[in-house]
Amino acid sequence: MLIDIWLYQLLAETNGEAATNPNQILAEITFGKIILGVVIFLLTYGSIILTEKSLYWFSEQVPLRFRLLIKESVPFWRAFIFGLAGVILINLFLDLSSTNLLAITGTAAVAVGFAFKDYASSVISGMIALFERPYQVGDRVTIDGQYGEIISYGLRAIQLQTPDDDIVTIPHNKMWTDPIINANKGQVEAQAAVDFYFAHDADIDRIIPILYRVAQTSKYTQLNLPIVVVVNEKPWGTLVKLRCYPMDVRDEFIFKTDLIRRAKKTFGELGIPYPVLRPRITD
């Protein structure tokens, strides 16, 4: 209130006017306006829920390549509905003359800056992220050590669904301090990397064709994208990485399981040796 009075007096003096009661910023509040405000609030809440459910349902009905495009629009529509409701409520309860608008803006900025610093930082970060798009609904990201699919994009935070089916809430302001690793960046495909371990004397010339064949014959593999096998020597044996893409990023773990299961079966039939860990000899 003191800040409000000070701002109002300052504006009045600047315009050569005597300071008047700052409560004139408020419009006349009646019982009808209060009821209308409650109705607007409930309609806003219901509209957001209905819009989200409708878009998520529709995204599963369209061709696969359009699924994430529709889900990405959810934060925009949520922000639009919130903004529209906010404008209506402000016009309903406040007298928005040019002088009052400046006073309200200044007071709100000071209040938010001191009382809701972290919350405001997350909201502003979320608005910036809508334009810079470091992540979107449907992306598989790693933030602050947490990996999962973004299933919700709110004003303050996003929600990740991890491989263990946990829901992790991460505020948007993490984008200022933490690296964001995005596996698919709005695409329905994301590279899957599977590690295989072999003894030093294993025949790599036999192993590499097997892994290519395993990837090419999986029902989950996107054959239009590259399949790569990378070999690295380690002190304990040979590390072979199979890198390829599932047709749908949501099949990542089923895809990896299918590749490992069929590859191990073939390696076992051919007797390809795995590394042997020797026990440490201590004095």
C-alpha positions in Angstrom: 0.0 0.0 0.0 2.8 2.4 0.8 4.4 1.7 -2.5 1.1 2.2 -4.2 0.6 5.6 -2.5 4.1 6.7 -3.4 3.8 5.8 -7.0 0.4 7.5 -7.3 1.7 10.7 -5.7 4.8 10.7 -7.9 2.6 10.4 -11.0 0.3 13.2 -9.9 3.2 15.6 -9.2 4.7 14.8 -12.6 1.4 15.8 -14.3 1.0 18.9 -12.1 -2.0 17.4 -10.3 -2.7 17.0 -6.6 -2.4 13.5 -5.3 -5.7 11.8 -4.8 -6.7 8.6 -3.1 -4.9 5.6 -4.8 -7.9 3.4 -4.1 -9.5 5.0 -7.1 -7.5 2.5 -9.1 -10.2 -0.1 -8.1 -13.4 0.0 -10.0 -16.7 -0.2 -8.2 -17.0 -3.8 -6.9 -20.5 -5.2 -6.8 -21.9 -8.7 -5.9 -22.6 -9.2 -9.6 -19.0 -8.6 -10.5 -17.8 -11.0 -7.9 -20.1 -13.7 -9.2 -19.0 -12.9 -12.8 -15.3 -13.1 -11.7 -15.8 -16.5 -10.1 -17.6 -17.7 -13.3 -14.7 -16.5 -15.5 -12.2 -18.3 -13.2 -14.1 -21.6 -13.4 -14.6 -21.2 -17.2 -10.8 -20.5 -17.6 -9.9 -23.6 -15.6 -12.4 -25.8 -17.5 -11.3 -24.4 -20.9 -7.6 -25.2 -20.1 -8.4 -28.8 -19.1 -10.7 -29.3 -22.1 -8.2 -27.8 -24.5 -5.3 -29.9 -23.2 -7.3 -33.2 -23.3 -8.7 -32.4 -26.8 -5.3 -31.6 -28.2 -3.6 -34.7 -26.6 -6.4 -36.9 -27.9 -6.2 -35.4 -31.4 -2.4 -35.8 -31.5 -2.9 -39.5 -31.2 -5.3 -39.7 -34.1 -3.3 -37.9 -36.8 -0.3 -39.4 -38.7 2.8 -39.9 -36.6 4.8 -37.0 -38.0 2.2 -34.5 -36.9 1.8 -35.8 -33.3 4.5 -33.7 -31.6 3.5 -30.6 -33.7 0.0 -30.7 -32.1 1.4 -31.3 -28.6 3.8 -28.4 -29.0 0.8 -26.0 -29.4 -0.6 -26.9 -25.9 1.6 -24.3 -24.0 0.5 -21.5 -26.5 -3.2 -22.2 -26.0 -2.8 -22.4 -22.2 -1.0 -19.0 -22.2 -3.6 -17.6 -24.5 -6.5 -18.7 -22.3 -4.8 -17.4 -19.2 -4.0 -14.1 -20.8 -7.6 -13.6 -22.1 -9.0 -14.3 -18.7 -6.5 -12.0 -17.1 -7.5 -9.1 -19.4 -11.2 -9.6 -18.7 -10.7 -9.8 -14.9 -8.5 -6.7 -14.9 -11.0 -4.7 -16.9 -13.8 -5.9 -14.6 -12.2 -4.9 -11.3 -9.7 -2.1 -12.1 -10.1 1.4 -13.5 -7.5 1.3 -16.3 -6.8 5.0 -17.1 -3.4 5.7 -18.5 -2.2 7.0 -15.1 -3.6 4.1 -13.2 -2.2 1.6 -15.6 1.3 2.9 -15.0 0.8 2.9 -11.3 -0.5 -0.7 -11.3 2.4 -1.8 -13.5 5.0 -0.3 -11.3 3.5 -1.7 -8.1 3.1 -5.1 -9.6 6.7 -5.1 -10.8 8.0 -4.2 -7.4 5.8 -6.7 -5.6 6.6 -9.5 -7.9 10.3 -8.7 -7.9 10.6 -8.9 -4.1 7.9 -11.4 -3.0 7.9 -13.8 -6.0 11.4 -13.6 -7.4 11.9 -17.3 -8.1 8.4 -17.8 -9.3 8.6 -14.8 -11.6 11.9 -16.0 -12.9 10.4 -19.4 -13.8 7.4 -17.8 -15.5 9.6 -15.4 -17.6 11.9 -18.3 -18.5 8.8 -20.3 -19.6 7.7 -17.5 -21.8 11.2 -17.1 -23.4 11.3 -20.9 -23.9 8.1 -20.7 -25.9 10.1 -18.7 -28.5 13.6 -20.2 -28.2 12.2 -23.7 -27.9 15.0 -25.5 -26.1 12.3 -28.1 -25.3 8.7 -28.9 -26.2 6.0 -31.3 -25.2 6.9 -34.7 -26.4 10.7 -34.1 -26.4 13.0 -36.5 -24.5 15.3 -34.3 -22.5 17.9 -34.5 -19.7 17.8 -31.6 -17.2 19.6 -31.5 -13.9 20.4 -35.2 -14.2 16.7 -36.2 -14.8 15.9 -37.9 -18.1 12.4 -38.4 -19.5 9.6 -37.3 -21.9 8.1 -33.9 -21.4 4.4 -34.6 -20.8 3.3 -31.1 -19.5 4.4 -27.5 -20.1 3.1 -25.1 -17.5 3.7 -21.4 -16.9 6.2 -22.1 -14.1 7.5 -25.6 -14.9 7.6 -28.7 -17.1 6.8 -32.2 -16.0 9.0 -35.2 -17.1 7.9 -38.8 -17.2 11.0 -40.9 -16.5 11.7 -44.4 -17.7 10.6 -45.6 -14.2 7.2 -43.9 -14.7 8.0 -41.2 -12.1 6.8 -37.7 -12.7 9.5 -35.0 -12.2 8.6 -31.3 -12.0 11.4 -29.0 -13.2 11.0 -25.2 -13.1 11.8 -23.3 -16.3 14.5 -21.2 -14.7 16.7 -24.2 -14.8 17.4 -23.2 -18.4 19.5 -20.3 -17.0 21.9 -22.5 -15.0 21.7 -26.1 -16.3 22.5 -27.6 -19.7 19.5 -29.0 -21.5 20.1 -32.2 -23.5 17.4 -32.7 -26.1 17.3 -36.1 -27.7 14.8 -35.5 -30.5 14.1 -31.8 -30.7 10.5 -32.0 -31.9 11.1 -35.1 -34.1 9.4 -38.5 -33.6 12.7 -40.2 -33.9 15.6 -40.1 -31.5 18.9 -42.0 -31.7 19.2 -45.1 -29.4 22.7 -46.2 -28.4 23.2 -49.8 -27.2 26.6 -51.0 -25.7 27.9 -54.5 -26.2 31.0 -55.8 -24.4 33.4 -58.4 -25.8 36.8 -60.0 -25.0 39.9 -58.7 -26.7 40.2 -61.8 -28.8 36.6 -61.6 -30.1 36.4 -61.4 -33.9 35.2 -57.9 -34.6 34.7 -58.7 -38.3 32.0 -61.1 -37.4 30.4 -58.9 -34.7 29.9 -55.8 -36.8 27.8 -57.4 -39.6 25.7 -59.2 -36.9 24.8 -55.9 -35.2 24.0 -54.2 -38.5 21.7 -57.2 -39.4 20.0 -57.1 -35.9 19.2 -53.4 -36.3 18.0 -53.8 -39.9 15.6 -56.6 -39.1 14.0 -55.0 -36.0 10.4 -54.1 -36.4 11.0 -50.9 -34.5 14.0 -49.5 -36.6 13.6 -46.4 -38.8 15.5 -47.6 -41.9 15.5 -44.2 -43.5 18.0 -43.0 -40.9 21.6 -44.2 -40.4 22.7 -47.3 -38.6 26.2 -47.0 -37.2 28.5 -49.4 -35.3 31.4 -47.9 -33.4 34.3 -49.9 -31.8 36.4 -48.8 -28.9 39.2 -50.7 -27.1 39.1 -50.6 -23.3 41.6 -52.1 -20.8 39.1 -54.8 -19.8 37.9 -55.7 -23.4 36.3 -54.3 -26.5 33.3 -51.9 -26.4 31.0 -51.9 -29.4 28.2 -49.3 -29.7 25.2 -49.8 -32.0 23.6 -46.5 -32.9 20.2 -46.5 -34.7 16.8 -44.9 -34.6 13.3 -46.3 -33.6 10.4 -45.1 -35.7 8.7 -43.7 -32.6 10.8 -42.2 -29.8 8.3 -43.6 -27.3 9.5 -47.1 -28.2 13.1 -46.3 -27.1 13.4 -48.9 -24.4 11.4 -51.6 -26.1 13.6 -51.0 -29.1 16.8 -51.4 -27.0 15.5 -54.5 -25.4 14.7 -56.1 -28.8 18.2 -55.3 -30.1 20.0 -56.7 -27.1 17.8 -59.8 -26.9 18.3 -60.8 -30.5 22.0 -59.9 -30.6 22.9 -61.9 -27.5 21.1 -64.9 -28.9 23.2 -64.8 -32.0 26.5 -64.2 -30.1 25.7 -67.1 -27.9 25.0 -69.4 -30.8 28.3 -68.4 -32.4 30.3 -68.6 -29.2 31.6 -65.1 -29.4 33.4 -64.5 -26.1 32.6 -61.8 -23.5 35.1 -60.1 -21.2 36.1 -62.0 -18.1 36.6 -60.0 -14.9 39.5 -61.4 -13.0 39.5 -61.2 -9.2 41.9 -58.7 -7.6 44.9 -60.3 -5.9 45.6 -58.5 -2.6 48.6 -59.0 -0.3 
